[in-house]
Amino acid sequence: MNTTELQKVKQRYNIVGNSSGLNRAIDVALQVAPTDLSVLIVGESGVGKEIIPRIIHDNSPRRREKYFAINCGSIPEGTIDSELFGHEKGSFTGAIGESEGYFGVADKGTIFLDEVGELPLATQARLLRVLETGEYIRVGGQKIMKTDVRIVAATNVNMRKAVSEGRFREDLYYRLNTIPIQIPPLRDRGEDIILLFRLFVMQMAEKYHLPKITLTDEAKAVMLKYKWPGNVRQLKNITEQMSVLSENRVIDGDDIHKFIPEDAESMQLTTMAQGGSHSFESEREILYKILYELRRNVNDLRGEMNSLRKQLNSSRSVAVTDSETNLPSIISNHEPGVAAPQRPTSVVQDAVAEEISEPESLNLEDLGRQMVEKALERNGGNRKKAAKELGISDRTLYRRIKQYGLEK
């Protein structure tokens, strides 16, 4: 494609940048647009993958038909099949009527499946059938439906890793990946960073009637050196912050570090998305996992503390009762008609202190072992009943049994 045609496409879709990676992605999109081949767009979150499907649809024979952009990661797993493939009346609670689903409504058009790597395995099987035969069955239905749609998918997930881990079907991956398009991250686009910065500055100035901000050469060098883990989305957010919060309208090297970390190699926004069985490309997933683990640990700790408190209170009660029964002579061995002598306070306190000194001197582990042993004895070795009595989960009890060496 010649430069003139490429610039026309960029102007039409408000695309800013001249990097070779970006130009290559647009060129491939225009070449594949006249066909019905499936396209898989790969790129990090925030690079602007949603522009490419629109270019493909608008330059295809289907441009006069419907175009739907669907974020697969935002639809709950329990309803995604119904959303995509429709459902019959009464097929599930709340299905008061039938629905065609996106594949029914978008017949002859184009469907863009964003975050396709988040699809459940069962939905992946349905999608594979649509790609291979154009057929699908509504949720709760038996009739085979036909559809003719162009599918363009996008993901920020490492699909090869997802396939190797069994989270994504290999056959579906190859069907979607007929034509791959790679969108480069912002850190690899060089001077495009400054061009995009100027665009966002101009938009903020026009929208909120603010004086434009500019960058010194030193500030530009910082911008170009930074890794931009959030890509174009992060650059736009930081530009908006500068436009509103910066007192100086000329941003120098010192000013820019108020908005950008001084560590140019910093990948703070992406480190949380590494590791784990699911790679954690979705920040929401790791947050839910952390909160779930924290809540479970707090509940276990609360149960154990309550049990310890009950045991200590029980020990004190037994100690007081025993101290009272061990002092009958002070009260009963007096002459008839003579008033009983008052029980010396110090004697009672000493007796109680003597009785409870031993259990209080035990460490928590010994006390915990005694609690578990007694609970198991009282419940005939039934762990479920013992855990319920102690106010802890079965899992916590099992862990304590192993810890205290009480397995038989």
HELIX and SHEET records of a PDB file:
HELIX    1   1 THR A    3  ARG A   12  1                                  10    
HELIX    2   2 SER A   20  VAL A   32  1                                  13    
HELIX    3   3 ILE A   51  ASP A   58  1                                   8    
HELIX    4   4 CYS A   72  SER A   74  5                                   3    
HELIX    5   5 ILE A   80  PHE A   85  1                                   6    
HELIX    6   6 GLY A  101  VAL A  105  1                                   5    
HELIX    7   7 VAL A  116  GLU A  118  5                                   3    
HELIX    8   8 LEU A  121  THR A  133  1                                  13    
HELIX    9   9 MET A  159  SER A  164  1                                   6    
HELIX   10  10 GLU A  170  LEU A  176  1                                   7    
HELIX   11  11 LEU A  186  ASP A  188  5                                   3    
HELIX   12  12 ASP A  192  TYR A  208  1                                  17    
HELIX   13  13 ASP A  217  LYS A  225  1                                   9    
HELIX   14  14 ASN A  231  LEU A  245  1                                  15    
HELIX   15  15 GLY A  253  ILE A  256  1                                   4    
HELIX   16  16 THR A  271  ALA A  273  5                                   3    
HELIX   17  17 GLU A  283  THR A  325  1                                  43    
HELIX   18  18 PRO A  328  SER A  332  1                                   5    
HELIX   19  19 THR A  345  SER A  361  1                                  17    
HELIX   20  20 LEU A  364  ARG A  378  1                                  15    
HELIX   21  21 ARG A  383  LEU A  390  1                                   8    
HELIX   22  22 ASP A  394  TYR A  404  1                                  11    
SHEET    1   A 5 TYR A  67  ASN A  71  0                                        
SHEET    2   A 5 THR A 110  ASP A 114  1                                        
SHEET    3   A 5 ARG A 150  THR A 155  1                                        
SHEET    4   A 5 VAL A  39  VAL A  42  1                                        
SHEET    5   A 5 ILE A 179  GLN A 182  1                                        
SHEET    1   B 2 GLU A 135  ILE A 137  0                                        
SHEET    2   B 2 ILE A 144  LYS A 146 -1                                        
SHEET    1   C 2 THR A 214  LEU A 215  0                                        
SHEET    2   C 2 VAL A 250  ILE A 251  1                                        
END                                                                             
